[in-house]
Amino acid sequence: MLKDTITTVVFDADDTLWINEPYFQEAEKLFCELMEDYLPQHSTAQELFKTEMQNLALYGYGVKGFMLCMVETANRITNGKANIDLAEKVIQIGKVLLQKPIELLPGVAETLKQLQGNFRLVVATKGDLLDQENKLKQSGLETYFHHIEIMSDKQVTNYQKLIKHLDCKAENLLMLGNSIKSDILPVLELGGFAAHTPYHVTWQHERYEARVEHDRFFELQSIDDILTYLL
């Protein structure tokens, strides 16, 4: 049984433990409205996503990289005529995003409470180091976790490093997250277990449409469903 195999349970953070993507979409909408004199909103959104993908290897994931991409996109859309006032408004959108309150998703606190003491609990999340550390502090969840890993990316090699650091075998590890692409597939490839906790909003870059068929994969309706498998 799964509960006899798993020793370490790893959680994604954004849109798994707390709300995140809706705030980014709200910020993107404000940016597109700001640029409406230059381009229709849907076209600005496409240009911003293009900039994000071009810069992902340089900036990684997180709000600060998103802010820089908005500034770069604004400069391109205005043909280099964006003034300081426009840049300041873009930066302000990012600052508001950085100060959004932490809202835990349903079932998170109760799930962690029941798992604590029975398993080693870990957070593995992408994003800005300072921003993610602040989110964890504000969430009130820090004390549940044995280890917190803020990753530059979530590829197989990143998980290999995490598993090595935890001194854990892949077959004794369970990953929970909302992204099939980042949280599920790399862990399955390494021989671990993975449970998908779907969220109603997904960033375009993280979308994965194919169905996952794997004997170590679980599709959950909500995060607390994992308790049925583990306790």
Disulfide bonds with the S-S distance in Angstrom:
none
